[in-house]
């Protein structure tokens, strides 16, 4: 495997190079992660880590520069009555909003992630997609979230999908590339596993579950399969790839379960915003409410946290 | 029949000993014939009522309620603060739907609750008698509870007209005040009247479009939990009323401190408890309504948990 990755970089892996996934086994493993009890100090630590890993996201047709500025403000100052909390990892927006977000975030250290490649469907010619990436990078995006062409993938044109990711990676330049598999449209865990391998071999810095526009979005079984793919890829090549579950993770408790899964699948090295992200919008508020609860002992209400 | 059998249920009939003999005989012939037994009563498990479901407490704890003769009447769920938190979530998500339901519909549903209670009156009389209330008082209490529901069913589409106002102001504005439900209300019901007190406490809350989380009377909770079954079969949307059983001393603080509760109603004479409630409620300045003695149904109890919204509408030139 290692030799192959070195010599024939530009040839897509074959589907049979990805191992079959035992769905029942995956479900059982996930059920175990969900039974861990994380309390008190460990809980606070986990909640803070979750906050620092959030890609605060707004991807709607109704987005305006004003809304993006507001989101950036929130990204920098999550909740003033909790002074010791970290800021989020990044703000995730459409390419048209990148400049606005970049300006609003200034030197805060928060990254700007931009979706590109005709998000969310990916139904555009390759040239258009590459242009979009270059545009977003030119405007200052630090990270690019691209979607794979699910249509082509399901048709079996794996090489085309692969080549497109390679070209996108090149177009990104220094920007990090996150590859969205849109697992809700892939159908089976076997395909998720194979698509993960395809994306990683093509040069993805991160692999990401979903756009958030399709149900089901991120689920724990799908994320586990992708984490296992990352682990095996790391053993084969020595290259670390990041993971970003996105969509449908809106509760702190669920986010902590994801962290448990991350810790027990990939280990300590991945437990940082550099290697794991949550794509979410409402998750931040729930985490803040839990932190406030830990501090005051009183259950909180959404009324006292900023709307987003 | 001795005491233990009575506590577990009644025996079917006096034929039991004879059947035992014949069972022994058939056993000696080597033929399997089901051994005759005294039938055990199928006692009801009293559980919580949260979001239209009957869960056990997440804590797995229980406490024992004894009847007037000192026998075990039931093992009740001893709800924890997490059960309460779940109930608040349910009440919060049910709130907008219930507040936006037409007054007429809320009235119909309350009337439906009364209908279902009437149909099951006998069960409530039995439960009250078990706890030491005499038959006549028990029937009177059940009837009064039904009437109370009908009373507030009638008020749902009338309190707005009576308590809203057009206010005279000295500028060219049309100024009017209308009522809106405060939101999620927690209710600590009185200890004495197991059914009537409970119904009287929650009916005006939901008549006005609020959602409620109520704690059943600690040592007298049977009727309140059975009342959940009535609600469950009465078109009351899930989450509008949630009922917990447990230790009041443990839960009163939670009922009053939770930031997502907008008002608390407590039937209480206990000065130290009232102090805790008032202090905890100050966290989010929730409305505190302390009732030191039972009061007969009246529309002011609906208004207790309503906000007044006043609008200044410019007119003329």
Interface residues (C-beta under 8 A of the other chain):
Chain A: X298 X299 X300 X301 X302 X303 X304
Chain B: X81 X85 X88 X254 X257 X258 X259 X260 X283 X284
